[in-house]
Amino acid sequence: MEKIIFFEDKNFQGRFYECSNDSNDLQGYLNRCNSIKVEGGFWVIYERPNYMGYQYVLSPGEYPDYQCWLSSNDTIRSCRIIHSCKVFEGAWIFYEQPNYKGRQYLLERGEYRRYSDWGGVQPSVGSIHRVAEH
């Protein structure tokens, strides 16, 4: 399950806000953000509301202060879950591991917001292959 926790103070202290979906404006929940725990999924966090401004990609883990995600300040105003895919044409096979190994997932034309939308059990893709058309 995707989940990110924002803390107002360093080292996971102070007021916090748990989020499991996209949020276009975090200002009502936090005045500042000095530490983050990503407990599931991959996220993009933004310094401004509505997914604007500088952005930082966070993988699962702990970030005890804003310098750990390479920010120069404690301002985070919006966030999105990533590892999505949009197939414009044709069909593709996603493999869980590099070199076309592991579980396979066929993705046809459409938008896949989360890895679970194509039946994936984890948010990683090791290799992809386009299905040839004859």
C-alpha positions as CSV (number, residue, x, y, z in Angstrom):
1,M,0.0,0.0,0.0
2,E,1.3,3.4,-0.9
3,K,1.9,5.7,2.1
4,I,4.0,8.8,2.8
5,I,4.2,10.6,6.2
6,F,5.3,14.2,6.4
7,F,6.6,15.5,9.7
8,E,7.0,19.2,10.7
9,D,10.2,18.7,12.6
10,K,13.5,16.9,11.9
11,N,13.9,13.2,12.9
12,F,10.2,12.4,12.6
13,Q,9.1,14.7,15.4
14,G,6.3,17.1,15.8
15,R,3.0,17.4,14.0
16,F,2.6,14.9,11.1
17,Y,0.3,14.1,8.2
18,E,-0.2,10.6,6.6
19,C,-1.1,10.5,3.0
20,S,-2.0,7.6,0.7
21,N,-3.2,9.5,-2.4
22,D,-2.2,12.4,-4.5
23,S,-2.7,15.7,-2.7
24,N,-2.6,19.0,-4.6
25,D,-2.4,21.2,-1.5
26,L,-0.8,20.1,1.8
27,Q,-0.8,23.6,3.4
28,G,-3.9,22.9,5.5
29,Y,-2.1,20.0,7.1
30,L,1.4,21.2,7.7
31,N,3.2,24.5,8.1
32,R,6.6,23.1,7.1
33,C,8.2,19.7,6.4
34,N,11.5,18.7,7.9
35,S,11.3,14.9,7.7
36,I,9.5,12.2,5.7
37,K,8.9,8.5,5.9
38,V,7.9,6.7,2.7
39,E,6.3,3.5,3.8
40,G,5.1,2.3,0.4
41,G,5.2,3.4,-3.2
42,F,7.3,5.9,-5.0
43,W,6.4,9.6,-4.7
44,V,7.1,13.0,-6.2
45,I,6.9,15.8,-3.7
46,Y,6.6,19.5,-4.9
47,E,7.5,22.8,-3.2
48,R,4.3,24.5,-4.5
49,P,0.6,23.5,-4.6
50,N,-0.9,21.9,-7.6
51,Y,2.3,19.9,-8.5
52,M,4.3,23.0,-9.3
53,G,7.8,24.2,-8.4
54,Y,10.9,22.1,-7.6
55,Q,10.1,18.4,-7.4
56,Y,11.8,15.5,-5.6
57,V,11.4,11.8,-6.2
58,L,11.4,9.7,-3.1
59,S,11.6,5.9,-2.9
60,P,10.6,3.9,0.2
61,G,12.7,4.8,3.2
62,E,13.3,7.4,5.9
63,Y,14.4,11.0,5.3
64,P,15.3,12.5,8.7
65,D,15.7,16.1,7.4
66,Y,15.0,18.0,4.1
67,Q,18.6,17.9,3.0
68,C,18.2,14.1,2.6
69,W,15.9,14.6,-0.4
70,L,18.3,17.4,-1.6
71,S,16.0,20.3,-0.8
72,S,17.3,23.7,0.3
73,N,14.2,24.5,2.5
74,D,11.4,22.9,4.5
75,T,8.5,23.7,2.1
76,I,6.4,20.9,0.6
77,R,3.0,21.8,-0.7
78,S,1.8,18.8,-2.9
79,C,2.6,15.2,-3.7
80,R,1.9,12.5,-6.2
81,I,2.2,8.7,-6.3
82,I,4.4,7.6,-9.3
83,H,5.3,4.5,-11.2
84,S,2.5,5.0,-13.7
85,C,2.4,4.3,-17.5
86,K,0.5,5.4,-20.5
87,V,0.5,3.2,-23.6
88,F,-0.3,5.3,-26.7
89,E,-0.1,2.5,-29.3
90,G,0.7,-1.1,-29.6
91,A,1.2,-3.5,-26.7
92,W,4.1,-4.0,-24.3
93,I,5.3,-6.7,-21.9
94,F,6.6,-5.5,-18.6
95,Y,8.9,-7.9,-16.7
96,E,9.6,-7.7,-13.0
97,Q,13.4,-8.4,-13.5
98,P,16.1,-7.2,-15.9
99,N,16.8,-9.3,-19.0
100,Y,13.2,-10.2,-19.6
101,K,12.8,-12.4,-16.5
102,G,10.3,-12.8,-13.8
103,R,6.6,-12.2,-13.9
104,Q,5.2,-10.7,-17.1
105,Y,2.4,-8.2,-17.6
106,L,0.8,-7.3,-20.9
107,L,-0.1,-3.6,-21.3
108,E,-2.3,-2.5,-24.1
109,R,-3.4,0.9,-25.1
110,G,-4.5,2.9,-22.0
111,E,-3.4,4.6,-18.9
112,Y,-2.2,2.7,-15.8
113,R,-2.0,5.0,-12.8
114,R,-0.5,2.5,-10.4
115,Y,1.4,-0.8,-10.9
116,S,-1.7,-2.6,-9.4
117,D,-3.7,-1.3,-12.4
118,W,-1.7,-3.8,-14.7
119,G,-1.8,-6.5,-12.0
120,G,1.7,-5.9,-10.7
121,V,2.5,-7.0,-7.1
122,Q,5.4,-4.6,-6.6
123,P,6.2,-1.1,-7.9
124,S,9.2,-2.1,-10.1
125,V,9.8,-2.9,-13.7
126,G,13.1,-4.5,-14.6
127,S,12.7,-4.6,-18.4
128,I,10.2,-4.0,-21.1
129,H,9.6,-5.4,-24.6
130,R,7.3,-4.2,-27.4
131,V,5.0,-6.9,-28.8
132,A,5.6,-7.1,-32.6
133,E,2.7,-6.5,-34.9
134,H,2.3,-8.6,-38.0
